[in-house]
Amino acid sequence: MRLLNRALIICLCVAASLSSVVCCTSGAPYELLANGNFVNGLRGWTSEGLVYLEQGYVRIDRYGSISQTVERQDLSLFLELSYDICTVFRVVASPASYARSVVTYYVTDQQGRAEEFAIVGKRHEEFSRGFPEFQTVRIDLSGLFYSRVGRNQTYSVKKVKLALELGFYIFAPYVASVYFRNVSLKRCNPVKLAVQQDHVEFVNRTEFSATIANLGDLDAFNLVVRLDLPADLFVVSEPMIFQRSSLEGGSSWRVSWMIYARSSGSHPITVRVKADQAEAQSSTSVPFRAPQPVTQTTIQTVTNVQTVTTRVIALSVELLVLTVVVAGIIVATVVYAYSSQRKRRL
């Protein structure tokens, strides 16, 4: 029985160790635009003015523009805009033409009032060396939004409109052109950690688990999961601290401990998680049952068996003695009767 209990505990410990695995779902910033590489032509885009679709990019002449509106329930202000651009301006050292990216936010404030903010991502006025000399542009739109609007007010984003356009400061008789390709608008919610706990009770042991979820879009780095226990609880075999180099955005990580309790009752347990970008913790009370005194019960059982055995032996001896006495009486009686009959015959 003791060997069976030991094997069961070993199996549970192994299972708890194997349960500390990663359950990946999705990672990295979330793309919001459709057909940003123009593989499907201008599908998903609205064009105005002189817009021409070419192989893998669009060309905009004079006052043309392309735009796309994104309306989702999970939008946020943490957006990143990127694209490749090539400008062909006809006048050297003259700020007559410009190309720019404009992002319009449709938001509601805490009182539910609708507002609209147009943010210029970047204005391109420089004279380039001509097609096909593309340059890559990457813009943190959240920083631009907060610098434009401020951080005092909390807004909920309902939809976002991205426009890429070509314009002029003055009327120009010539034709300027701008080329766009690889347009991307990504949601980049920062790291946000959440902890969910659960437990399973076994004989004399409790498996306590914690699931750490990264609710953001960005990856979390250098995670440390620490278990805080009261004095009456201790971990059987696993380490008190689990470490992980990274946890992708939108993914989770499950860790487990096999815990032993010195006393029965409800004991508090706290799980603390810390990463380079964020931290979180969760506390709960878990009922525990103290282990039964298996060794004392075994000794008492052996003692009882020995006592019963001694009593049986003593009873057997008494029966043997009684049997011998009875047999002696019978033999004596028979001998006496035989002697009496013999004397009568003589």
C-alpha positions, 0 to 999 in steps of 0.5 A, a space after each residue: 500500500 505504501 509503494 502504491 501511494 508513493 507511485 501515485 505521488 510521483 505520477 502526480 508530480 510528473 503530470 504537474 511538471 508537464 502541465 507548465 507548457 505554453 498554449 499559443 494562440 496568436 501573436 504580434 500586432 494585429 493587422 487592420 487593413 485589407 489588401 494593404 499590398 494591393 495584390 487584389 487591386 484596389 479592393 477594400 480601398 476608395 480612390 479619388 482623382 488620378 489613381 493608377 494601379 500598377 504591379 504591387 503599388 499604386 500611383 497617385 497623380 495631382 490631387 488623387 488619394 486612396 482611403 480605407 475605413 476600419 470599423 471594429 469593436 476591438 479598436 484602440 488608440 495604440 496604432 502603428 502605420 507603415 508604408 513604402 513611399 516614392 515621390 516624383 516631384 518635378 521642381 527641385 528645392 521648391 515646396 510646391 508638392 507634398 504627399 501625406 498620410 492622414 488618420 481620422 479617429 472617430 471616438 466617443 468620450 466618457 460621457 458618450 459624446 462623439 468626436 472626430 480627430 484628424 491626425 497627419 501621420 507624416 508629410 513628405 515634401 522632399 524631392 526624391 531621386 525618382 522611381 523606383 527609389 522607395 523609402 520605408 516609413 513607420 509611425 507611432 500613431 498613439 504618440 501623435 494622437 496624445 500629443 495632439 489631443 492630450 492624455 487627460 480624456 479617455 476615448 473609446 475608438 469606434 472607427 479609423 479612416 486612413 487616407 494617402 494623398 497627394 497635394 499642392 501648396 500652390 497651383 502647379 501646371 506640371 504633374 507630380 506623382 507619388 507611389 505607395 506600397 506595403 501599406 499597413 495599419 496595425 493595432 499594437 495594444 501594450 502588454 497586459 498580464 492577467 492571472 487565472 487560478 484553479 486547483 484539484 484536490 488529491 489524497 494528501 496533496 493539492 495541485 494548484 495551477 495558474 494561467 498567465 495570459 498576455 491580453 496585449 498585442 505586443 510580446 512580454 519579455 523576461 517573465 517571472 512567476 512567483 508563488 507566495 505560500 503561508 507557513 503551513 503550506 509547502 511545494 512538494 517538488 516543483 520550484 517556487 518560481 517559474 521563468 520564461 524569456 517571452 510570452 507572445 501577445 494573445 497567448 497564455 502560459 500555464 504553470 502548476 505546483 503540487 502543494 502539501 498542507 501541514 494543517 487542514 483548513 482554508 489557506 491563502 495563496 498568491 501568484 505574482 507575475 512580473 515582466 519587463 513591461 507589466 506585472 500582475 498578481 492574484 490571490 485566493 483561498 484554497 481548502 486543504 486537508 492535512 495528511 492522515 497519520 498513515 504510519 501510526 495507523 499501520 503500527 496500531 494495526 500490527 499491534 492489534 494483530 499481534 495481540 489477537 495472535 497472542 490471545 489465540 495462542 493462549 487459548 489454544 494452550 488452554 484447550 490443549 491442557 483441558 484436552 489432556 486433563 479430560 483424556 487423563 480422566 477418561 483413561 483413569 476411569 477406564 483403567 479403574 473399571 477394568 481393575 474392578 471387573 478383574 477383581 470380581 472374577 478372581 
